[in-house]
C-alpha cells in the first residue's frame, strides 16, 4: 500500500452499516442529504425479509417513526423532501429507494481519489 493511501476497516451493526455508507457517499451525491434524512434512509435500507419488499409500508414507516421518535407528519415531510431530491422513486403509487444508494449487503469498498491541481 502506498504511504499516501488512507485505509480503515469498520465492522458495524446493520443500522450503522447503512448510516455510515450514506455518510460516506453523501459528499459525492448531486444533492446533499441532511443528517436526519441519512438516518431515515439508512433505517429503511436496513429492512430485511418481508419489510424489504415494501419498505415504505405502514409497518415500515411506523418502525422508522418509533426508532427516531418522529411524528407521523414529520416523517411524511421527510419522505416528501427525499422524493423531491430524487432519492425516492414512486412507481405505481409504491415508493422505493433509488437503487444506486444501496451498498453491497456484506461489504462495501470505496475508492476516492483527490488531486491537488495547485
Secondary structure, 3 states (H helix, E strand, C coil): CCCCCCCCCCCCCHHHHHHHHHHHHHCCCCCCCCHHHHHHHHHHHHCCHHHHHCCCCHHHHHHHHHHHCCCHHHHHHHHHHHHHCCCEEEECCEEEECHHHCCCCCCCCCCCCCCCCC
